[in-house]
Amino acid sequence: MQQNQNKINPDMICQQAIQAKLNVYQAKETFETVLKVYNDQVDNLCNVIGLMKARILELEGAAKEKA
């Protein structure tokens, strides 16, 4: 009976390997999605900062003209 418990099931090993590979692909997809959202948010933040800088320079220029 001890020998039955030590048998290797190739089908089970292949199934586990395929499942592990699927898990890796799913994790990679999730990571790439999160990375894209992060990069988009950083780009948007940089755009907002650029607009704020342009507006500050515009207001400073208008203040200098009045002075």
C-alpha positions as CSV (number, residue, x, y, z in Angstrom):
1,M,0.0,0.0,0.0
2,Q,2.9,2.4,0.6
3,Q,4.0,2.1,-3.0
4,N,0.6,3.4,-4.3
5,Q,1.0,6.6,-2.3
6,N,4.5,7.3,-3.9
7,K,3.3,6.9,-7.5
8,I,3.9,9.9,-9.7
9,N,0.9,10.9,-11.9
10,P,2.3,12.5,-15.1
11,D,-1.1,13.8,-16.1
12,M,-1.5,15.6,-12.7
13,I,2.0,17.1,-13.0
14,C,1.2,18.4,-16.5
15,Q,-2.1,19.8,-15.3
16,Q,-0.3,21.6,-12.5
17,A,2.4,23.0,-14.8
18,I,-0.3,24.2,-17.3
19,Q,-2.2,25.8,-14.4
20,A,1.0,27.5,-13.1
21,K,1.7,28.9,-16.6
22,L,-1.9,30.2,-16.8
23,N,-1.5,31.8,-13.4
24,V,1.7,33.6,-14.6
25,Y,0.0,34.9,-17.8
26,Q,-2.9,36.2,-15.7
27,A,-0.6,37.9,-13.2
28,K,1.4,39.4,-16.1
29,E,-1.9,40.8,-17.6
30,T,-2.9,42.2,-14.3
31,F,0.5,43.8,-13.8
32,E,0.5,45.3,-17.3
33,T,-3.0,46.8,-16.7
34,V,-1.9,48.3,-13.4
35,L,1.3,49.7,-14.9
36,K,-0.7,51.3,-17.8
37,V,-3.1,53.0,-15.3
38,Y,-0.1,54.2,-13.3
39,N,1.7,55.6,-16.3
40,D,-1.5,57.3,-17.6
41,Q,-1.9,58.9,-14.2
42,V,1.7,60.1,-14.1
43,D,1.3,61.5,-17.6
44,N,-1.9,63.3,-16.6
45,L,-0.2,64.7,-13.5
46,C,2.7,66.0,-15.6
47,N,0.2,67.6,-18.0
48,V,-1.7,69.3,-15.2
49,I,1.6,70.6,-13.7
50,G,2.5,72.0,-17.2
51,L,-0.8,73.8,-17.5
52,M,-0.5,75.2,-14.0
53,K,3.0,76.4,-14.8
54,A,1.9,78.1,-18.0
55,R,-1.0,79.8,-16.2
56,I,1.3,81.0,-13.4
57,L,3.7,82.5,-15.9
58,E,0.7,84.1,-17.7
59,L,-0.6,85.7,-14.5
60,E,2.9,86.9,-13.5
61,G,3.3,88.5,-16.9
62,A,-0.1,90.2,-16.6
63,A,0.8,91.4,-13.1
64,K,4.1,92.9,-14.4
65,E,2.3,94.7,-17.2
66,K,0.0,96.4,-14.7
67,A,2.8,97.5,-12.5
